[in-house]
Amino acid sequence: MESILFFIKRKKLLKDGTASIFVRVTFGKLSAEIATGKSVLPSQWMATKGRAKGNTLKTKQVNAFLDQMEYTLHDLTLQIQREGKQVSAKEILNRYKNLNVPKVGVLALYAEHNQEQKELVGISVALGTYKRHETSMKLFQEFLMFKYKAKDIPVNEVDVDMLKKYQHYLMTVRHNNNNTTVKYLRNLGKVLNMAVTKKLIQTSPLEELKLRIEPVDRGFLNKTELAKLAEKEFGTFRLEQVRDVFLFCCYTGLAYVDVHSLTSDDIIEEDGQMWIRKARHKTNVMCHIPLIKPARDILAKYEGVLAGLNKVLPVLSNQKMNAYLKEIAAIVGIEKDLTTHLARHTFATTVTLANHVSIENVSKMLGHSSIRMTQHYARILDASIASEMLGVEKLYE
């Protein structure tokens, strides 16, 4: 059973000479305390009873408030026990602090967040970011209905226990892997932070949940596989187009969204060298990419084909691209999961770093804001290690 103690701090008086009244709740061996919002003159406080003395209207009002607060704290303890949750002094006081907070649904708050995101699309928010939050909101809505048969739930009732159940739901019912699950939880965390800003909750319960993105090796094409793909002749023109767009990304490092929006205005010529100068859609950081001959040849192949569209390459939707790439991998005999993003990894490793291009220059071409981001893509190839160690070996001959 919990114990409740009201007390004052005589050494920390307010400007009017009164002392703030605090309440300390103890459950088990742990305690927590908060200010009650009431104060009395130190001479009017009875420490043994935990109440103010005197028959003035003010002291009667203070004591009536403390009586009601003590009753409410006892009731909250019973409420937590009825819910089958672990009782703690901190949880009892957290519930008390939330009693007078407006009941705002977490999904209602999420809808407000997403509306703001939608209005900023094309200004400071990418369309993909907005769509991801829409998906995240839908998933949490499905979880609430699945687990609690609820269409929404007050944001101040979202606790660590509920987030753990949501995490379990995403990984078992929805069959998401760890990293995808973490991303959905972090998306929800942005809405919980919004609730903190609006003073609907004091802290985000997500802060108590240990989330970790596990490193994933997405792979890349080596020099032999890249050549094999480039030399393959396809009987289907659509497969050939998808292969060409994929190769162009391998030779330039462009992400899908950036090659999809690539126009002739993004390609310039300076001192006989063709360049792509384009702000990345994701970060708005400028890419400065010199076009090597294989990339120029692909552009030349499609010159005039998309006349009037101001597009330079026939890029399908990302979903269709990835579907065709799986078919292409089977035809060519590449036992790797070909995706549009694999091309960006191939550029960072096989096309650039393996050919001794500095990581600083690779970072600029990829449009990264820091080299640390580039290191995520960089792979230390066996060929590069062998080449560099040959130089070391000569020192000992």
N, C-alpha and C positions, 0 to 999 in steps of 0.2 A: 504493500500500500504506500501511496505517496504521502509526504509531509509537506505542508505549506507554511512558510514563515514570512511575515511582513516585518520589515525593518527600515531604519533610516540611516543615512551616512552623515553623522554629525559634523565631520570635518569638511564636508563639501556642501556649503550652504548656497542657496540661491540669492539673487540680488535683494529680495525682500526679506531675507533673514530666515526663511523657512528651509526645511530639509526635505528633499525628495523621498517619497516612500517607495521602496522596492519590494518585490516578492521573490522569494527563493523557493523553487520546487525541487524536492529531492525524491528520486525513485530509485530503489536499490541503493547503490553506493554513489550514484552520479547526481549532480545538482546543476541547475541552470537558473538564471535570474534575469528579470527585466524590470524596468521602471513602470510603476502603475499609472503615472501621469498626475498623481496627487502629491501634495506636500503639506507639512505641518510645522509649527514652531517646535524646536527640539524640546522645550520645556513642557510641551503638551503631549509628548509621545510616551506611551507606556510599553517598554520593551518586552515585559513579561507577558502581556496580553496581545501585543502586536496591533494595538489600536490607539486612537487619539483619546485623550481624557478631556472632560469638560462637557457642559450642556449647551454650548453655543450651537446655532444652526449649522455653522460651517463644520464643526467637528462631528455633528450628527450625520451630515451629508457624506463626509469622508468615511466614517465607519460603515455607513449603509453601503457605500460603493465597495469597500473592502470585503464586507460580508457577501455581497453578490458575486464579487470576483472569486472568492474562495469556493463558493457553491459551484460556479461555472467551471472552475479548474477540476473539481472533483467529478463533475458530470462529464467533462472531456476525457478524463482518465477511463471512466466506464465505457464511453463511446469507442475509444481505441481498443479496449479489451473485447467489446462485442464484435468489432470488425475482425478480430483474430490477428491483429497486428502487434508488433513489439512495442511495449510502452516504455517511454523514456521521458525524463524531465524536459529535454529539449523539444520533443514532439508535442508534449502537452502545452508548452508555452507557444510553440509555433502555431498550433491550432487556435489558441486564444487570440493571438495577434491577427489571425486571419478572419476572425468572426465578423469584424466590421468592414472588411474589404469587400467592395462590390463583386458580385458573382459574375465573372466574365468567362464564357466558355473558351477553352483552348482552341477549338476549331473556328469559333467566331473571330478570335484573335488572329488565327492563321489566315483566315479569309481576308482580314484587313491587311495583314502583311503582304499577301499575294497581290492584292489590288494595288498597293503602293508599288510593288515590283513591276506589275504590268504597265503602270503609267510611266515607269522609267526605262522600259525596254527601248533600246536604240539610243538612249541618252547616257545612262550610266550602268544599265543592267543588260546583260545578254539575254536573248530570247530563250536560249537553252537553260539559263539559270532560273528564269521564271517558270518554265515548263517542269523543271526538276522539283521546284517547290510545290507546284500543283500536284505532281505525283506523290510527293511526300505527305501532303495534306490528305490526299485520298487514302493512302495506306494507313495513316493514323486513324482516320475515320472508320475504315474497315476493321481495324484492331479494336476500337471501342465497342463497335457493334458485336464483334466476335466474342470478346472477353466479358464485356459488362452489359451487353444489350442496350447500350446508350448511344444516342445520336451526338451528344457532346458531353463535356464534363468541365466543371469550373477549373480554371487554370491553377488555382491554389490547392487543388486536390491531386494534382500530378506530383507524385513523389518518386523516390528512387525505386521503390518496390514496383510501381507501375511501369517505369522505364525498363526495368529488368524483364518484366513480362512482355513488353513490346519488343525488346531485343530478341527474346526467345521466339516470339511470334514470327518476326521477320526471318529468322534463320531456320525455323522448322515448318511453319505453315506456308510461308512465302518462298522458302528455299533460297534465300539470299546468302551469299558468302559473307565472311567477316567484314571485308572492306566496304561492301555495298551497304551492309547493316549499319556500320559506323557512320557512313555518309548520311543515311536517312535520319539517324539519331541526332547528328550535328545540325541537320536542317531544322529539326524540331527544336533544337537548342537555341536557334536564332529567335524563334518565337517566344521561348521561355525568357530569353534575355530582354525581349521587347516587353514582356510582362513585368520584369524587374524595373525597367525604365519607367513604366507606367505606375510603379509602386503597387502592383497587384500581388506580387510576391516579393519576399525579401531577397532570396537568392535562388538561382536556378538549380534544381535537383540534379541536373545533368552533370554539374561539377563534381558530384560525389560518385559518379559512375566512371569507372576506368575504361576508357576507349583507346584502342590502339590500331592504327592502320598497319597491316602486315605488308612487308615488302613483296612486290610481285615482279617477277621477271617476265616481261611481255615478249621477249625474244626479238630477233631481227634476222634479216636475210644476210647470209655471207656473200662474198664476192661471186662464188660459183653459182649459188642459187639466183642471185640477181641477174647474172648473165644468161642463165638458163631460161628465166622468165622473159627477158628482153628478146631472146632469139626465137622463142616459140611462135609458130604461125597458127592462128586460130581460124577455124572455118566460119565461126559466128562473129559478125561485125560488132555486136553488142559486147561480147567478151573481150574483143580486141580493144574496144574503147575503154572498158573498165581497167584492163591491164595497163593501158597507156597512161591513164590518170594516176593509177597507183605508182607506176614507175616515175612519173613526173614528181610525185610527192617524195619518192625515194631520193631523187636527184636535187630536190630543193628544200626538203624538210617542212613543207607546208602542211598544216593540219587540215583535216577534211573541210571544216567550215571556211578556211581561208582559200583553199583551192576552188571551192564551190562558188565563192564570190569574186574570184580573180577576174579582172577585166584588163583590157589593153591599156587602160590608164595607169595600171599598176606596174607596167613594164616599160622601162626607159633604156636609152642607150647613151653611154658616156665614154668617150675616148675609145670607141670601137667595141666596148664591152656591154652586153645586155645585162640589166639588173631587174630584180623584183624589189620594189620599194613599196611596202604595204604595212599598215598598222594591223597587228594581230587582233582578231575579233575578241579573243578571250581577255587579253590584258591591255590592249590598245598600245602596246610597245611596238615601235617600228622594226620591221625585218629589213635587212639589207643583204640580199642574196644574189650573187653573181650566177648567171645561167650558164652551166657547162653545156658542151655540145649535145649530149643525149637529151637534155631538157629542151634545148633549142630545136632539135629535130622533131620532138613531139609537138611543139607549138607550130612548127612549119607544116606538119602533117594535117593539122586541123585549121589552118589559116583559111578564112573565108567560109568554113562549114557552118559557123554559127553567126553569119552576117545578120546584123540588125538587132542582135541580143546583147551586144557588147560583152560577150563571154569569149574566152579563149580556148576553153576545153569543154567537152560534153560530159559534165559531172552529174551522175544520178543522185538519188537520195542516199544518205549514209546507210540506211537499212538495205537498200537494193545493192549498193556497192559491196557491202560485207557479204551478202548472200552470193553474189557472183564471184567474189574473191575465193570463197570456199570451193566453188566449182572449178575455178582456175587452178587452185592449188592441187586438186585431185588430177586434173588433166596434165599439168606440168610435172607432177611427181614431187611436190614440195610438202613434206610432212610437218608443216607448221600451220598455226592458226592465222591465216592471212586476214588482216583487218586494215582499215585505212590508217589506224594509228601505228601499226607495225611499220609503215613506210617512214614515219617520222623517226622511229628508233633506228631504222636502217640507215637513214641519212646521218644521224648523229654518230653511228659506229662505223659501219662499213665504208660509207662514202667519204666521210671527213676524218674522224679521229684515227681510223686505221691507216689513213694516208698522211698522217702527221700534221693535220690542220690543228692549230692550237685550240684548246677548249674555250679560250676567250673569244676567238673568232666564231667558233661554232655557236656559242651563246648568243652572239649578235645576230647570226643568220637565223637562229631559231626564234628570235624575238623574246628572249628571256630577260627578266629584270635583274637576275643575278646568276653567277656561275653555279651556285648551289643547285639551282633548278636544272641546269644542264647536266649536272652529275647524275641526276636521276635517269637520264637517257644513256649516258656514256657507258660503254662496256670496254673493259680491257681485253682486247683480243689476243689469242695465243700468238698470232702472227706478229703483232706489235711487240709483245714481250720477247719473242725469239729474236726479232730484228734488233731490238735495243740491247739485249744481252750479248749478242754477237760483238757489238762494239765494246762491251765490258770485257769480253773474253780476250780480245786483241791486246788489251793492256797487260795481260799476264803471259803472252807468248814470248 
